[in-house]
Amino acid sequence: ILLAILAAIARNGQPQTSLPAQPVEGKLFGKTRIVALGLLGLYGAIALWLLPIHIAWEKSSDGFNAIQQEEPDYDRFVSKLTEAQALVPWEPYYPYQLGWNLGNLALQTADPERRATYVKEAIDWFKQGNEVSPYQEFGRSNLAWLYLGQQEPAKAMAEFTQSARLLPAKRGVFFGLGLSLLEQEQFPSAVQAIAIEILRDPQFITSPIWRAGGLVQLYPAVASQVMQDYQQLIEQFPDDALLHQCRGAIAWWIGDAALAEAEFTKYGTPEALSLLQPSSTTEQKGRSPSYEPHGKTQNNA
């Protein structure tokens, strides 16, 4: 449309057979010229705005190619994405990518000094990205995990709290919040936060992570809190089949066979009911009444 209007201007008022008489024609081309110049200015402004975006994208592509080689060149990656970020400082994508990749590089680095340097740079980039885009959970939760790894649980707790507010259904957020609370010896709050993680992701209670470190001792309290929370939810929503099915599955996992049978008999699926059938495999994996992590044998997946 813009090219057509410019072509009309270029004709400089030469009449066409379908055009009105000359007086109207002059007014028409006067308005056309104003519209065309306005559109041309708008087009130029858009082009000027898009130019740094495209240049930044090209630089970042070069940077990503540098770390996809057989011998990744992280220095070039950082250099190119830093240039890209400088071109479009309003864009959180580049600082987030720098933060995530440098944090990942820190996990792969054996040298403590270099690892500490990478973590510090990753934290700085995530903080910069969060300043540009304060309502993205990605930057908040990743920064929180870095803080937790740096033994700064108070800062980690603050970021995990923001993540939970922004995207409460995100897996791992309440678990991270629980770990940061645990590091600050706030045990009741830590147990509640991790219990919420299991309510949102019931399979998390079967994770091998419960057999590592201090979480072994925390497991009974968390399992008990989860069952209390399910009881409260079912009192509010007594006919919610999913709540009953989840409570039955967790009851089976922690060894409460009577509750599992009651839930599965009324609300369970055929697959769930098959768990109640006695078999040598089920007995080997065991259902512990003491809320210990289920299945300590090597056969457990």
C-alpha positions in Angstrom: 0.0 0.0 0.0 2.8 2.4 0.9 4.6 1.7 -2.5 1.3 2.3 -4.3 0.8 5.7 -2.6 4.4 6.7 -3.3 3.9 5.8 -6.9 0.9 8.0 -7.0 2.9 10.9 -5.7 5.6 10.2 -8.3 3.1 10.7 -11.0 2.9 14.3 -9.8 -0.8 14.8 -10.4 -1.0 13.2 -13.9 -4.7 12.4 -14.2 -6.1 8.9 -14.9 -9.4 8.4 -16.8 -11.1 7.1 -13.6 -10.1 10.1 -11.5 -12.5 13.0 -10.8 -12.2 16.4 -12.4 -9.0 18.5 -11.9 -10.1 20.5 -8.7 -11.0 17.4 -6.8 -7.8 15.7 -8.2 -5.6 18.3 -6.6 -7.2 17.9 -3.2 -6.9 14.1 -3.6 -3.2 14.1 -4.3 -2.6 16.6 -1.5 -4.2 14.3 1.0 -2.4 11.4 -0.5 0.9 13.1 -0.2 0.3 13.8 3.5 -0.8 10.2 4.2 2.2 8.8 2.2 4.7 11.0 4.1 3.1 10.0 7.4 3.3 6.3 6.5 6.8 6.7 5.3 7.8 8.3 8.6 6.1 5.5 10.5 7.8 2.9 8.4 11.2 4.5 9.0 10.6 4.6 12.7 9.7 0.9 12.7 12.8 0.1 10.7 15.0 2.1 13.1 13.5 0.2 16.0 13.9 -3.2 14.4 17.5 -2.7 13.2 19.2 -3.2 16.6 16.9 -6.1 17.3 18.0 -7.9 14.2 21.7 -7.1 14.8 21.4 -8.3 18.4 19.8 -11.6 17.1 22.6 -12.1 14.6 25.3 -11.5 17.3 23.5 -13.9 19.7 23.3 -16.6 16.9 27.1 -16.3 16.5 27.5 -16.7 20.3 25.3 -19.8 20.5 27.2 -21.3 17.6 30.4 -20.8 19.6 29.2 -23.1 22.4 27.8 -25.7 20.1 31.2 -26.7 18.7 33.2 -29.7 19.7 35.3 -27.4 21.9 32.8 -24.8 23.2 34.1 -21.2 23.2 32.3 -19.7 26.2 34.4 -16.5 26.0 33.0 -15.7 22.6 29.5 -16.7 23.7 29.7 -14.2 26.6 31.2 -11.5 24.4 28.6 -11.8 21.7 25.6 -12.0 24.0 26.9 -9.1 26.0 27.0 -7.1 22.8 23.5 -8.2 21.9 22.2 -7.2 25.3 23.8 -3.8 25.0 21.9 -3.2 21.7 18.5 -4.1 23.2 18.8 -3.4 26.9 15.0 -3.8 27.3 15.1 -7.4 26.3 15.5 -10.0 29.2 16.3 -12.9 26.9 20.1 -12.2 26.6 20.9 -11.8 30.3 18.7 -14.8 31.1 20.6 -16.9 28.5 24.0 -15.6 29.9 22.9 -16.4 33.4 21.6 -19.9 32.6 24.6 -21.0 30.5 27.2 -19.6 32.9 25.4 -21.3 35.8 25.4 -24.5 33.9 29.0 -24.1 33.0 29.8 -23.7 36.7 28.3 -27.1 37.4 30.6 -28.6 34.9 33.8 -26.8 36.2 36.0 -28.6 38.6 38.2 -25.7 39.5 36.7 -24.0 42.6 37.9 -20.5 41.7 36.6 -20.6 38.1 33.3 -22.2 39.3 32.9 -19.3 41.8 33.6 -16.8 39.1 31.0 -18.3 36.8 28.4 -18.5 39.5 28.9 -14.8 40.4 28.6 -13.8 36.8 25.5 -15.9 36.4 23.9 -14.3 39.5 24.7 -10.8 38.1 23.1 -11.6 34.8 20.0 -13.1 36.3 19.7 -10.0 38.5 20.0 -7.8 35.5 17.4 -9.8 33.6 15.0 -9.6 36.6 15.4 -5.9 36.7 14.3 -5.7 33.1 11.5 -8.2 33.5 10.5 -8.6 37.1 7.5 -10.8 36.5 9.1 -13.8 34.9 9.4 -16.9 37.1 12.3 -18.2 35.1 14.8 -15.6 36.2 13.5 -15.6 39.8 13.8 -19.4 40.4 17.1 -19.8 38.7 18.6 -17.0 40.7 17.2 -18.6 43.8 18.9 -21.9 43.1 22.2 -20.1 42.5 21.8 -18.3 45.9 21.0 -21.7 47.5 24.2 -23.2 46.1 26.1 -20.2 47.4 24.9 -20.8 50.9 22.7 -17.7 50.9 19.4 -19.2 52.0 17.8 -15.9 52.9 18.2 -14.5 49.4 17.2 -17.8 47.9 14.0 -17.8 50.1 13.1 -14.3 48.8 13.5 -15.3 45.2 11.6 -18.6 45.6 8.8 -16.7 47.3 8.5 -14.4 44.3 8.6 -17.4 42.0 5.8 -19.1 43.9 3.7 -15.9 43.6 4.4 -15.6 39.9 3.9 -19.3 38.9 2.8 -21.4 41.9 2.2 -24.5 39.7 5.9 -24.7 38.6 7.5 -27.9 39.7 10.4 -27.5 42.1 9.6 -24.0 43.3 8.0 -25.0 46.7 10.7 -27.6 47.1 13.4 -25.0 46.7 11.6 -22.7 49.1 11.5 -25.6 51.6 15.2 -26.2 51.2 16.0 -22.5 51.8 13.8 -22.5 54.9 15.5 -25.7 56.1 18.9 -24.0 55.8 17.6 -21.3 58.1 16.4 -23.9 60.6 12.7 -22.9 60.0 11.6 -26.5 60.1 7.8 -26.2 60.3 7.7 -23.8 57.4 10.1 -26.0 55.5 7.9 -29.1 56.0 4.8 -27.2 54.9 6.5 -25.8 51.8 7.7 -29.2 50.7 4.3 -30.7 51.5 2.8 -28.2 49.1 5.3 -29.3 46.4 4.0 -32.9 46.8 0.4 -31.8 46.7 1.1 -30.1 43.4 3.2 -33.0 42.1 2.4 -36.2 44.1 5.0 -38.3 42.3 7.7 -36.2 43.9 7.2 -38.2 47.1 8.7 -41.2 45.2 11.9 -39.3 44.2 15.3 -40.9 45.2 16.2 -37.5 46.6 14.5 -38.5 49.9 17.3 -41.1 50.4 20.0 -38.4 50.4 21.4 -36.1 53.0 19.3 -34.6 55.7 16.1 -35.2 53.8 15.9 -38.8 55.1 15.2 -37.4 58.6 12.7 -34.8 57.2 10.7 -37.4 55.2 8.4 -38.6 58.0 7.3 -35.1 59.0 6.7 -34.2 55.3 4.7 -37.4 54.6 2.6 -36.7 57.7 2.0 -33.1 56.7 0.9 -34.2 53.2 -1.7 -36.6 54.7 -3.0 -33.8 56.9 -3.2 -31.5 54.0 -5.1 -34.1 52.0 -7.5 -34.6 54.8 -8.3 -30.8 55.0 -8.7 -30.6 51.2 -11.1 -33.6 51.2 -13.1 -32.1 54.0 -13.6 -29.0 51.7 -14.1 -31.0 48.5 -15.4 -34.4 49.6 -16.5 -35.6 46.1 -13.3 -34.7 44.3 -12.2 -38.1 42.9 -8.7 -36.9 42.1 -8.0 -35.9 45.7 -9.0 -39.3 46.9 -7.0 -41.0 44.2 -3.8 -39.0 45.1 -4.3 -39.6 48.8 -4.8 -43.3 48.2 -1.6 -43.5 46.0 0.5 -41.7 48.7 -1.0 -43.8 51.4 0.0 -47.0 49.5 3.5 -45.6 49.0 4.1 -44.8 52.7 2.6 -48.1 53.9 -1.0 -47.2 55.0 -2.6 -50.2 53.3 -6.0 -49.7 54.9 -6.4 -46.1 53.7 -5.1 -46.9 50.3 -7.7 -49.8 49.9 -10.5 -47.6 51.1 -9.7 -44.9 48.6 -8.9 -47.2 45.6 -12.0 -49.3 46.2 -14.3 -46.3 45.8 -12.3 -43.9 43.6 -9.5 -45.9 42.1 -8.7 -47.1 38.6 -8.1 -50.7 37.6 -4.4 -50.0 37.7 -4.6 -48.6 41.2 -6.6 -51.6 42.4 -4.0 -53.9 41.1 -1.5 -52.4 43.6 -3.6 -53.8 46.4 -3.3 -57.4 45.2 -0.7 -59.2 47.2 2.4 -60.3 45.3 6.0 -61.1 45.9 7.0 -57.9 44.0 4.8 -55.7 46.1 6.0 -57.3 49.3 9.6 -56.9 48.2 9.1 -53.2 47.6 7.2 -53.0 50.9 4.9 -50.4 52.4 6.5 -49.0 55.4 4.1 -47.9 58.2 6.9 -45.7 59.7 6.8 -43.2 56.8 10.3 -44.2 55.6 11.2 -43.7 52.0 9.5 -46.4 50.1 11.6 -49.2 48.6 15.2 -49.1 49.8 16.1 -52.2 47.9 18.2 -52.0 44.7 15.2 -53.2 42.7 13.5 -49.9 43.3 13.5 -47.5 40.4 
